[in-house]
Amino acid sequence: MSKTQPLKRRGEGRAKFDLNIDSPQLQHLTRHIDEAEHVRIENCIGFVQVPVGIAGPLRITGPDTTGEYYAPLATCEPTLVASCSRGCKVFNACGGLQFEVLNEAMSRAPMFLFASPAHAVAFARAVPSFRNEFARWAESTSRYVRLQELQASVIGSSVHLFCSYFCGNAAGQNMVSKATQYACEMLRGHRCAKQFQIQDFIIEGQLASDKKPSWGNVQRARGVEVLAWGTITNAACQETLGCSTERLYRTQMALKEGGIRNGQFGCNINTANIIAAMFVSTGQDAGSVAEASWSHLTSEYDYETKELKMTLYFPSLPVGTVGGGTLYPSQKECLDMLGCAEPSGKRRLAGMIAAFAVALDASTSAAIANDTFTMSHMKLARGEIFGRQTSKL
């Protein structure tokens, strides 16, 4: 293209558009434009490359999962891959990490508007009577979606209807939107519409906390609910992490105390780094990092054996291995690297994310404990030689 020629993107079945920016300014953004033909976003003009580093291996045991795995981390942050790999190393020396999936669901919460609070209360009380019909309507939209919960909350003259579904191996955000939309439309034509004077409905009234952190998504799963844990011996901790398990434990507890004073939402060291990096690399919805990043780190120290057990709980990891961004070639390769490309990999993917997050939390808290946190960032991010001072906690 000439310097003055505007960038043009034309795709079969897509609207034509012109972007009035000199093309040399977008030479990196547009250099793989030929690969954008099947991209499912509007006005696609190219790609922003995010570096992908490999962390691991990490020995992981869980449902239908046993072996050593590598994590593809899509990130622009130096130290993340190295730190996660160091955490993997210390847990491998102590038998690896385990995970268990506790629950899974995906929710949508439409709001129905009524003439008065009295009508809203009457409708809410009648919800159990039409639950089976609502489920039949919703489930007719997909062979995978299954209604698990239907709960009404009265707010003024409205009723927020919390709908929770099982979605197979898809994350399910679009699946539950379609299912709920159709069921609500059918409900408007149902006998109860006139009986309770349903005036209107909207597909989401914010009770599902889609892409927003909330206590609701801590109390009930919006995604995969998963628990990961492992034990670090004192010898392995000193050799790999450069501090004793007791010092590491005391540091983690100090961080928890500071988080409480600060009103921190959840308790972890930096799990959002792993969630964001693995969400991007495996084709998950990056916006869902907001609701996924709440986690609860529990540290248990045995003063006799000097072993430290770390457990990380995630109530809501909205992940999937089919649909959405998982369809693209690079993301498929990353899922395959984790052993999650097959249709049964959704729960395994959640377990992998949780396990690698434990590894990162161990390493990052150790860097704080042994006073190398700043030095490692200056060295790896800036190439600086930074003096290290020792201190006692």
URJORA-V891190 format. One record per pair of residues at least 12 apart in sequence whose ideal C-beta (glycine too) atoms are under 6 Angstrom apart, sorted by the first residue. I is the first residue (numbers start at 1). J is the second residue. D is the distance in whole Angstrom. If there is no record, write none. Layout:
i: <I:I>
j: <J:J>
d: <D:D>
This chain:
i: <1:3:3:6:6:7:7:9:17:29:30:32:33:50:52:52:52:53:53:54:55:55:55:55:55:56:56:56:57:58:58:59:59:60:60:61:62:62:65:69:70:71:72:72:72:73:74:74:74:75:78:78:79:79:79:80:83:83:84:84:86:87:87:87:87:88:89:90:90:90:90:91:91:93:94:94:94:94:97:97:97:97:98:99:99:99:99:99:100:101:101:102:103:103:104:105:105:105:106:106:106:106:107:107:107:108:108:108:108:108:109:109:109:109:109:110:110:110:110:110:111:111:111:111:112:112:112:113:113:113:114:114:115:116:117:119:119:120:120:120:120:121:122:123:123:124:124:124:127:131:134:135:137:137:137:138:138:141:141:141:142:144:145:145:145:145:146:147:148:148:149:150:160:160:162:163:169:169:169:169:170:170:170:171:171:171:181:184:209:211:211:211:211:212:213:213:213:213:217:217:218:218:221:221:222:223:223:223:224:224:225:226:226:226:226:227:228:228:228:228:229:231:231:232:232:233:234:241:242:243:243:243:245:245:247:247:248:248:248:249:249:249:250:251:251:251:252:252:266:266:267:267:268:268:269:269:269:270:271:271:272:274:274:274:275:275:275:276:278:281:282:282:282:283:283:283:283:284:288:291:292:295:295:296:297:297:298:310:310:312:312:312:314:317:319:319:320:321:321:321:321:338:371:375>
j: <23:22:24:18:20:19:23:45:43:46:46:47:46:74:72:74:281:73:81:70:71:73:81:84:85:70:71:88:70:88:359:92:96:97:355:98:99:351:348:338:337:356:281:334:337:277:277:280:281:277:380:381:376:377:380:273:363:364:359:360:363:359:360:362:363:359:240:232:236:240:241:230:359:236:231:232:233:236:228:230:355:358:229:226:228:351:354:355:227:226:347:225:221:225:224:148:164:221:165:167:172:176:164:208:222:163:176:177:180:208:160:162:205:207:208:161:180:184:201:203:158:160:202:205:159:198:201:158:199:200:157:197:197:157:157:196:197:154:157:158:159:154:196:159:196:152:154:159:152:150:183:147:182:183:186:179:183:178:179:182:175:168:165:167:175:179:166:165:164:166:164:163:205:207:207:180:321:322:343:346:320:322:323:318:319:320:203:201:291:287:288:290:291:290:265:290:291:294:291:316:294:315:315:316:316:316:317:318:317:350:315:314:350:351:354:313:312:354:355:358:311:307:309:245:308:307:306:366:370:366:369:370:306:308:369:393:308:366:369:299:301:308:393:365:368:369:299:365:294:295:296:297:295:297:361:364:365:364:295:357:293:356:357:360:289:292:293:289:353:334:331:334:335:325:326:328:331:319:318:316:317:312:314:313:312:361:311:358:362:354:357:358:354:350:349:350:346:340:345:346:349:352:391:388>
d: <4:6:6:5:5:5:5:5:6:4:4:5:5:5:5:5:6:5:4:5:5:6:5:4:5:4:6:5:6:4:6:5:3:6:5:5:4:4:5:6:6:5:4:4:6:4:5:4:4:4:4:4:5:6:5:6:4:6:6:4:4:3:5:4:4:5:5:6:5:4:6:5:6:4:6:5:5:5:6:4:4:6:6:6:4:4:5:5:5:5:5:4:5:4:5:6:5:5:5:5:4:5:5:4:5:5:4:6:4:5:5:5:6:4:4:5:6:5:5:5:5:5:5:3:5:6:5:5:5:5:5:6:5:6:5:5:5:5:5:6:5:6:6:5:4:4:5:5:5:5:5:4:6:4:4:4:4:5:5:5:6:4:5:6:5:5:4:6:5:6:4:6:5:4:5:5:5:5:5:4:4:5:4:5:6:3:6:5:6:4:6:5:6:6:6:6:6:6:5:4:6:5:6:5:4:4:5:3:5:4:5:5:5:6:5:5:5:4:5:5:4:5:5:6:5:6:4:4:4:6:5:4:5:4:5:6:6:6:5:6:4:5:5:5:6:4:4:5:4:6:5:5:5:5:4:5:5:5:5:4:4:5:4:5:5:5:6:5:5:4:6:5:5:3:4:6:3:5:5:6:5:6:5:4:5:6:4:6:6:6:6:5:5:5:5:5:6:5:4:5:6:5:6:5>
